[in-house]
Amino acid sequence: MRRRMKVILVFILIFVAMVSCGWLFKKKEFTLDTENRILYQNSSADQILADIEKNSDTAKGIYDDGYYAVSGKITDISKNKKSLVIGSANDSDEASIECTVSDKVLIGKIEKLKTGEAVKVYGKVKVSSFHNDISMEIEQIASTEASDVSETMYSYIDGKTYDVSNMSARNLADGKVKYYIPRNWTEVEKNIINSKLGNMEGYQYTLNEISGELAIEPESIFVCYFDSKSKLKDRSQKSKTKEIRKTIIDNILQTDGKGIKAGEIKEKKSYYGTEYYYYDDAYTDKLKHGHHVEFVFQEDATDGMIVYLYVYKEENPNHIDDILCVMRCLEIE
């Protein structure tokens, strides 16, 4: 491509220590691949069943193929312990959700349960086009005492839970982009422009400096917005998103004309429908310590794109759960 895409300089200061160290190799897997750690949206059997009853077509669009942690009361357990039925926590509705399992460990858990017991089941929800039957192939089941379930809550399969309503909100692109961070991230937050790290709108979070965690190895996540209107010198190229992503990476890594190929940036669709574009590289610092840098792009049509940049010690990515939650809950108007 003779006509090089011209992008106003993004930011370089974070890589000053790396310039003379040399880049090593690309990984085959991405640390921030959403499929590595599924985050289930919390809901209740009451809510799902009520939504189906109210408007089955709308509810099917919301819940079908979605990953949920559903709380409810067991109304029936099969004799072979390979399935159970959960329904309304207050027994006010005859409708129910059929949950099936194939894993021997889960079958063993079901053997210890009784009808009437409150549980939370994790899995993919399926809403049938016929009779609006609801089912789940569950991947985890746990007893619960929680009576109120908020749909602003998200849980990993091990029970680790985030409540978006208790997280700190941040806005980019004049409020067009909104994302949420754990509250302890606010103490290690730097505005990229105000801190003179560069001129792309966004924030850096130096996660290894969070108080009480005693982390030594560097770990940072940058959440940025690349505005095609202001950052492209030739705005007619704003639809060339492949080249824009490549140019941003070359710009930040200071590749001196020896840039990556656009095809090295891999597209992956998340389980919640968002399409991401990944690029990973590795480097060694002057002390011969191995590190990784990973880019994740999320397009905002042709207006711009969200850019996540994760820098971490290759053996110690300590905040992946938090970062994946931030990515999962980001909103674009």
Salt bridges, closest charged atoms under 4 A:
ASP33 OD2 - LYS268 NZ 3.38
ASP64 OD2 - LYS60 NZ 3.35
ASP64 OD1 - LYS126 NZ 3.96
ASP65 OD1 - LYS126 NZ 2.74
ASP91 OD2 - LYS73 NZ 3.75
ASP158 OD2 - ARG37 NH2 2.72
GLU189 OE2 - ARG170 NE 2.78
GLU213 OE1 - HIS319 NE2 2.77
GLU219 OE1 - HIS319 ND1 2.80
ASP234 OD2 - ARG3 NH2 2.36
ASP250 OD2 - LYS246 NZ 2.76
GLU264 OE1 - LYS26 NZ 3.63
ASP280 OD2 - LYS27 NZ 3.97
ASP280 OD1 - HIS292 NE2 3.91
ASP281 OD2 - LYS26 NZ 3.99
ASP285 OD2 - HIS289 ND1 3.77
ASP285 OD2 - HIS291 NE2 2.97
GLU299 OE2 - ARG245 NH1 2.43
ASP300 OD2 - LYS176 NZ 2.99
ASP303 OD2 - LYS176 NZ 2.79
GLU314 OE1 - HIS292 ND1 3.70
GLU315 OE1 - LYS313 NZ 2.56
ASP321 OD1 - ARG37 NE 2.77
ASP321 OD2 - LYS160 NZ 3.37
